Amino acid sequence: MTQTDRHLSLDAIRGFAVMGILLLNIIGFAMPDAAYVNPAAWGGTDPLNAGVWAINFVAFDGKMRGLFSVLFGASMLLVMQRAEAAGQNPRSVHLNRMAWLFVIGSAHFILIWWGDILVPYAICGTLALFFVNKDVKQLLRWAAIFYTLYFVLTLLLVGGGWWQSVQGSAAGADAETIEGTRKMLASFGKPGTEQITESLELYRSGWLPIMREHLGMFPESLVNTLMFFTLDTLGMMLLGMAMLKSGFILGMWAPSIYAKVALRAFAIGLGPMIALAAWVIASGYDTVITFAAFFSLSFPFRIVLTVGWAAALLWWVVDHRDSALVVRVAAAGRAAFSNYLGTSLLMTFIFYGWGLGLFGEINRATAMLFVFAAWGIMLTWSKPWLERYRFGPAEWLWRSLARRKLQPMRLR
């Protein structure tokens, strides 16, 4: 498929999203997973490192995955439309793609990295099939329902955690309550727990013990996906479908409208996010407060800022369609699957014990240098590769598996 057959706006936003996701995922690659939730758990809370955390929390955390989910929903409709135009059963084509995405994602989780998002996307993409015939208003209504359910669920979880922490620290608390509170706080990203020590030991070891641990984690990860990530991810996918059907995400609106939407979204969302970051820092990174801000209280503003980022990027693409940077970011987006999996391979090699063994050896600010280097690689290889080949390597594999035959790779 050549660039003329594709929507530049979709590719460019996808490219920006896959690059932006690494800003957050780098913490999961380089440090114990508690650091992803609580900066005091690992990576430094001095002004420089706290500033890096705050910028990512305010501007990027959850918003880049939101963008990726929006693009997934929009692209899902496009693939089904093309399948129907080719005389194929669009639902069968989509379900086959999701089945293989689940397989690839499972292998990614078990063999490479625990932070996989492909399995949740396969599950949510399958569920999204029930909504493909809805109109824009219906899609937005259902997205709002899923957002609300997710927000209520996370508030209940955070509220329960807060109440348990109160009970566990009360005078005269029994041993069972104290132990339950300790485990709960550890799961919320509390610094100094034995889980952090165990994580350091595991990921500084070889590939085989890491793989065995991931294999054991996989069933629980599936349950957590269904409980905590399906609702918001599915909501974002439905939002992406609505954006496609309205023409918003195809760059069909006037640049001035995109600019207006972006400015309003950032005006609404940035203030509360900055306030939440300030609250976390002022609390001394209190475990419950930090978890609440990360997991629940920021969620409504993540939605708004995801829309803001989409609008800002669309304004950029529509107004600078022929710029060299737009073209390179769009190429990275066309090869987003390859860039996502390639990043996992590269970063686990750099940080895990079976590679260079830098796990837990760098702070949050230094981790950003690895992000910038990876961005350079994405922007350097994607465009020349796609000038010679139809797909990125991972895209070719997924397409070949889903269509049950090897797909032509080289451009004529």
C-alpha positions as CSV (number, residue, x, y, z in Angstrom):
1,M,0.0,0.0,0.0
2,T,1.5,3.3,-1.0
3,Q,1.3,6.6,0.8
4,T,-1.2,7.9,-1.7
5,D,-3.6,5.2,-0.5
6,R,-3.3,6.3,3.1
7,H,-4.4,9.2,5.3
8,L,-1.3,11.3,6.2
9,S,-3.1,12.7,9.2
10,L,-3.7,9.2,10.7
11,D,-0.1,8.2,10.1
12,A,1.4,11.4,11.5
13,I,-0.7,11.2,14.7
14,R,0.2,7.5,15.1
15,G,3.8,8.3,14.7
16,F,3.7,11.0,17.3
17,A,1.8,8.7,19.6
18,V,4.3,5.8,19.3
19,M,7.1,8.2,20.0
20,G,5.3,9.8,22.9
21,I,4.4,6.4,24.5
22,L,8.1,5.8,25.0
23,L,8.4,8.8,27.3
24,L,6.4,6.8,29.8
25,N,7.3,3.3,28.9
26,I,11.0,4.0,29.4
27,I,10.4,4.0,33.1
28,G,9.0,0.5,32.9
29,F,12.0,-0.6,30.9
30,A,14.7,0.9,33.0
31,M,13.3,0.8,36.6
32,P,11.1,-1.3,39.0
33,D,7.5,-1.0,37.9
34,A,6.6,0.9,41.1
35,A,8.5,3.9,39.6
36,Y,5.9,4.1,36.9
37,V,3.3,5.1,39.5
38,N,5.4,6.8,42.1
39,P,8.5,8.7,41.3
40,A,9.7,8.3,44.9
41,A,9.9,4.6,44.4
42,W,12.9,4.9,42.0
43,G,14.5,7.4,39.7
44,G,15.0,10.4,41.9
45,T,12.8,13.2,43.4
46,D,15.4,16.0,43.2
47,P,14.3,19.1,41.3
48,L,15.5,17.9,37.9
49,N,14.0,14.4,38.2
50,A,10.8,15.7,39.8
51,G,10.5,18.2,37.0
52,V,10.8,15.4,34.4
53,W,8.1,13.4,36.2
54,A,5.8,16.4,36.4
55,I,6.1,17.3,32.8
56,N,5.4,13.8,31.7
57,F,2.5,13.4,34.1
58,V,0.9,16.7,33.1
59,A,1.4,16.6,29.3
60,F,1.9,13.0,28.2
61,D,1.0,10.3,30.7
62,G,-2.2,8.5,29.5
63,K,-2.6,11.0,26.6
64,M,-0.2,9.2,24.2
65,R,-1.8,5.8,24.9
66,G,-5.1,7.6,24.5
67,L,-4.0,8.9,21.1
68,F,-2.9,5.4,20.1
69,S,-6.2,4.0,21.1
70,V,-8.1,6.7,19.2
71,L,-6.0,5.8,16.1
72,F,-6.7,2.1,16.6
73,G,-10.4,2.7,16.6
74,A,-10.3,4.9,13.5
75,S,-7.9,2.5,11.6
76,M,-10.1,-0.5,12.5
77,L,-13.0,1.1,10.6
78,L,-10.8,1.9,7.6
79,V,-9.5,-1.7,7.4
80,M,-13.1,-3.0,7.6
81,Q,-14.2,-0.6,4.9
82,R,-11.3,-1.7,2.6
83,A,-12.1,-5.4,3.2
84,E,-15.7,-4.8,2.3
85,A,-14.7,-2.9,-0.9
86,A,-12.5,-5.9,-1.8
87,G,-15.5,-8.3,-1.5
88,Q,-14.3,-9.8,1.8
89,N,-16.3,-10.3,5.0
90,P,-15.2,-7.2,7.1
91,R,-16.1,-8.8,10.4
92,S,-14.2,-12.0,9.7
93,V,-11.2,-10.0,8.5
94,H,-11.2,-7.9,11.7
95,L,-11.6,-10.8,14.1
96,N,-8.8,-12.6,12.4
97,R,-6.6,-9.6,12.8
98,M,-7.5,-9.3,16.5
99,A,-6.8,-13.0,17.1
100,W,-3.3,-12.7,15.7
101,L,-2.8,-9.4,17.5
102,F,-3.6,-11.3,20.7
103,V,-1.1,-14.0,19.9
104,I,1.7,-11.5,19.0
105,G,0.9,-9.5,22.1
106,S,1.0,-12.5,24.3
107,A,4.4,-13.5,22.9
108,H,5.6,-9.9,23.4
109,F,4.4,-10.0,27.1
110,I,5.9,-13.3,27.9
111,L,9.1,-13.3,25.9
112,I,10.1,-9.6,26.0
113,W,8.3,-7.0,28.2
114,W,5.5,-7.1,30.8
115,G,4.2,-3.6,29.7
116,D,2.5,-4.9,26.5
117,I,-0.6,-3.1,25.2
118,L,-1.3,-5.3,22.2
119,V,-3.3,-7.9,24.2
120,P,-5.6,-5.2,25.7
121,Y,-6.0,-3.7,22.2
122,A,-6.9,-7.1,20.8
123,I,-9.6,-7.6,23.5
124,C,-10.9,-4.1,23.1
125,G,-10.7,-4.2,19.3
126,T,-12.9,-7.3,19.4
127,L,-15.4,-5.7,21.7
128,A,-15.4,-2.5,19.5
129,L,-16.9,-4.7,16.7
130,F,-20.3,-4.3,18.4
131,F,-20.2,-0.5,17.7
132,V,-19.1,-0.2,14.1
133,N,-22.5,0.6,12.8
134,K,-23.2,3.4,15.3
135,D,-23.4,7.0,14.2
136,V,-21.2,9.7,15.6
137,K,-23.5,10.7,18.4
138,Q,-24.1,7.1,19.5
139,L,-20.4,6.4,19.5
140,L,-19.7,9.5,21.6
141,R,-22.5,8.5,24.0
142,W,-21.1,5.0,24.5
143,A,-17.6,6.4,24.9
144,A,-18.9,8.7,27.7
145,I,-20.7,5.7,29.3
146,F,-17.4,3.7,29.4
147,Y,-15.4,6.7,30.6
148,T,-17.9,7.2,33.5
149,L,-17.8,3.5,34.4
150,Y,-14.0,3.5,34.4
151,F,-13.9,6.7,36.5
152,V,-16.3,5.3,39.1
153,L,-14.5,2.0,39.3
154,T,-11.1,3.7,39.9
155,L,-12.6,6.1,42.5
156,L,-13.9,3.1,44.3
157,L,-10.5,1.4,44.2
158,V,-8.7,4.5,45.4
159,G,-11.3,5.1,48.1
160,G,-11.0,1.5,49.3
161,G,-7.2,1.9,49.4
162,W,-7.4,5.1,51.3
163,W,-9.8,3.5,53.9
164,Q,-7.6,0.5,54.3
165,S,-4.6,2.7,54.8
166,V,-6.5,4.5,57.6
167,Q,-7.5,1.2,59.2
168,G,-4.0,-0.2,58.9
169,S,-2.4,2.8,60.6
170,A,-5.0,3.1,63.4
171,A,-4.0,2.4,66.9
172,G,-4.8,-1.2,67.9
173,A,-5.0,-2.5,64.3
174,D,-4.7,-6.3,64.2
175,A,-1.9,-8.1,62.4
176,E,-4.1,-9.2,59.5
177,T,-5.2,-5.6,58.8
178,I,-1.7,-4.3,59.0
179,E,-0.4,-7.0,56.6
180,G,-3.3,-6.3,54.2
181,T,-2.5,-2.6,54.2
182,R,1.2,-3.3,53.6
183,K,0.4,-5.4,50.5
184,M,-2.1,-2.8,49.3
185,L,0.4,0.0,49.6
186,A,3.1,-2.1,47.8
187,S,0.7,-2.6,44.9
188,F,0.1,1.2,44.9
189,G,3.8,1.8,44.3
190,K,5.1,2.4,47.8
191,P,8.8,3.1,47.9
192,G,11.1,0.7,49.8
193,T,9.1,-2.5,49.5
194,E,10.5,-5.9,49.0
195,Q,8.8,-6.0,45.5
196,I,11.3,-3.3,44.4
197,T,14.2,-5.4,45.6
198,E,12.8,-8.5,43.9
199,S,12.3,-6.5,40.6
200,L,15.9,-5.4,40.7
201,E,17.1,-8.9,41.2
202,L,14.8,-10.4,38.5
203,Y,15.5,-7.9,35.7
204,R,19.3,-7.9,36.4
205,S,19.2,-11.7,35.8
206,G,19.1,-13.7,32.5
207,W,16.3,-14.1,29.9
208,L,15.0,-17.5,31.2
209,P,14.1,-16.4,34.7
210,I,12.5,-13.2,33.3
211,M,10.5,-15.2,30.8
212,R,9.3,-17.6,33.5
213,E,8.2,-14.8,35.7
214,H,6.3,-13.1,32.8
215,L,4.6,-16.5,32.0
216,G,3.4,-16.7,35.6
217,M,2.2,-13.1,35.5
218,F,0.2,-13.4,32.3
219,P,-3.1,-14.8,33.7
220,E,-3.3,-12.1,36.3
221,S,-2.4,-9.5,33.7
222,L,-5.4,-10.7,31.6
223,V,-7.7,-10.3,34.6
224,N,-6.4,-6.8,35.3
225,T,-6.8,-5.9,31.7
226,L,-10.5,-6.9,31.7
227,M,-11.1,-5.1,35.0
228,F,-9.2,-1.9,34.7
229,F,-8.1,-1.2,31.1
230,T,-10.9,-2.4,28.9
231,L,-13.3,0.4,29.8
232,D,-11.1,3.4,29.1
233,T,-9.3,1.8,26.1
234,L,-12.6,0.8,24.5
235,G,-14.0,4.3,25.2
236,M,-11.0,5.8,23.3
237,M,-11.4,3.5,20.4
238,L,-15.1,4.5,20.1
239,L,-14.0,8.1,20.2
240,G,-11.6,7.4,17.3
241,M,-14.4,5.8,15.3
242,A,-16.5,9.0,15.9
243,M,-13.6,11.2,14.9
244,L,-13.2,9.1,11.6
245,K,-16.9,9.2,10.8
246,S,-17.1,13.0,11.4
247,G,-14.0,13.6,9.2
248,F,-12.2,15.2,12.2
249,I,-9.2,12.8,12.3
250,L,-8.8,12.7,8.5
251,G,-7.8,16.4,8.5
252,M,-11.0,17.4,6.7
253,W,-11.7,20.3,9.0
254,A,-10.4,23.8,8.7
255,P,-7.0,24.5,10.4
256,S,-8.6,27.3,12.4
257,I,-11.1,24.8,13.9
258,Y,-8.4,22.4,14.9
259,A,-6.4,25.2,16.5
260,K,-9.5,26.4,18.5
261,V,-10.3,22.8,19.7
262,A,-6.7,22.4,20.8
263,L,-6.5,25.7,22.7
264,R,-9.8,25.0,24.5
265,A,-8.8,21.5,25.4
266,F,-5.4,22.5,26.8
267,A,-7.0,25.4,28.7
268,I,-9.4,23.0,30.3
269,G,-7.1,20.1,31.0
270,L,-3.6,21.6,31.8
271,G,-4.6,23.5,35.0
272,P,-6.1,20.6,36.9
273,M,-3.2,18.3,35.8
274,I,-0.7,20.9,37.1
275,A,-2.6,21.1,40.4
276,L,-2.6,17.3,40.7
277,A,1.2,17.2,40.1
278,A,1.7,20.0,42.7
279,W,-0.5,18.1,45.2
280,V,1.6,14.9,44.7
281,I,4.9,16.7,45.2
282,A,3.6,18.7,48.2
283,S,2.4,15.4,49.8
284,G,6.0,14.1,49.7
285,Y,4.7,11.5,47.1
286,D,2.3,10.0,49.6
287,T,1.5,6.5,48.3
288,V,-2.3,6.8,48.2
289,I,-2.3,10.4,47.0
290,T,0.2,9.6,44.2
291,F,-1.7,6.5,43.1
292,A,-5.0,8.4,43.2
293,A,-3.7,11.2,41.0
294,F,-2.0,8.7,38.6
295,F,-4.8,6.1,38.3
296,S,-8.1,8.0,38.8
297,L,-8.2,11.7,39.5
298,S,-6.3,12.6,36.4
299,F,-8.6,10.5,34.1
300,P,-11.2,13.1,33.1
301,F,-8.4,15.6,32.1
302,R,-6.5,12.8,30.2
303,I,-9.5,12.5,27.9
304,V,-9.7,16.3,27.3
305,L,-5.9,16.5,26.7
306,T,-6.0,13.5,24.3
307,V,-8.5,15.4,22.2
308,G,-6.3,18.5,22.5
309,W,-3.2,16.7,21.3
310,A,-5.2,15.2,18.4
311,A,-6.5,18.6,17.4
312,A,-3.1,20.2,17.8
313,L,-1.4,17.5,15.7
314,L,-4.1,17.7,13.0
315,W,-3.6,21.5,12.8
316,W,0.1,20.9,12.4
317,V,-0.3,18.2,9.7
318,V,-2.9,20.2,7.7
319,D,-0.9,23.4,7.8
320,H,2.5,21.7,7.2
321,R,1.6,18.7,5.1
322,D,4.7,18.8,3.0
323,S,7.3,19.5,5.7
324,A,10.1,17.0,6.1
325,L,9.3,16.5,9.8
326,V,5.7,15.7,9.1
327,V,6.7,13.2,6.4
328,R,9.2,11.4,8.7
329,V,6.8,11.3,11.7
330,A,4.1,9.9,9.4
331,A,6.5,7.2,8.2
332,A,7.2,6.3,11.8
333,G,3.4,6.0,12.2
334,R,3.1,3.8,9.1
335,A,5.6,1.5,10.8
336,A,4.2,2.0,14.3
337,F,3.9,-1.7,15.0
338,S,7.5,-2.3,14.1
339,N,8.6,0.7,16.1
340,Y,6.7,-0.4,19.1
341,L,8.0,-3.9,19.1
342,G,11.5,-2.8,18.1
343,T,11.6,-0.4,21.0
344,S,10.8,-3.2,23.4
345,L,13.6,-5.3,22.0
346,L,16.1,-2.5,22.0
347,M,15.3,-1.2,25.5
348,T,15.1,-4.6,27.2
349,F,18.5,-5.3,25.6
350,I,19.9,-2.1,27.1
351,F,18.4,-2.5,30.5
352,Y,17.8,-6.2,31.3
353,G,20.5,-8.6,32.6
354,W,20.6,-10.6,29.4
355,G,21.8,-7.5,27.6
356,L,23.7,-4.5,28.9
357,G,22.3,-4.8,32.4
358,L,21.5,-1.1,33.1
359,F,18.3,-1.9,34.9
360,G,17.9,0.4,38.0
361,E,21.2,2.1,37.2
362,I,19.9,5.5,35.8
363,N,17.6,8.2,37.0
364,R,14.5,9.6,35.4
365,A,16.2,12.5,33.6
366,T,18.9,10.3,32.2
367,A,16.2,7.9,30.9
368,M,15.0,10.7,28.6
369,L,18.3,10.5,26.7
370,F,17.5,7.0,25.7
371,V,14.1,8.2,24.6
372,F,15.5,10.9,22.4
373,A,18.0,8.4,20.9
374,A,15.1,5.9,20.1
375,W,13.2,8.8,18.5
376,G,16.1,9.4,16.2
377,I,16.2,5.8,15.2
378,M,12.5,5.8,14.4
379,L,12.7,8.9,12.3
380,T,15.8,7.7,10.6
381,W,14.9,4.2,9.4
382,S,11.1,4.4,8.8
383,K,11.0,6.7,5.8
384,P,13.8,5.0,3.7
385,W,12.4,1.6,4.6
386,L,8.9,2.5,3.4
387,E,10.3,4.0,0.2
388,R,11.5,0.4,-0.7
389,Y,8.9,-1.8,1.0
390,R,5.2,-1.8,1.4
391,F,5.1,-2.4,5.2
392,G,7.3,-2.4,8.3
393,P,8.6,-5.8,9.3
394,A,6.1,-6.3,12.1
395,E,3.2,-5.0,9.9
396,W,4.1,-7.5,7.2
397,L,4.2,-10.3,9.7
398,W,0.8,-9.4,11.2
399,R,-0.8,-8.9,7.7
400,S,0.6,-12.2,6.4
401,L,-0.6,-14.1,9.4
402,A,-4.1,-12.5,9.4
403,R,-4.5,-13.2,5.6
404,R,-3.0,-16.7,5.8
405,K,-0.5,-16.0,3.0
406,L,2.8,-14.2,2.6
407,Q,2.2,-10.6,1.5
408,P,4.2,-8.9,-1.2
409,M,6.8,-6.8,0.5
410,R,9.0,-5.0,-2.0
411,L,7.6,-2.0,-3.9
412,R,7.8,-2.3,-7.6
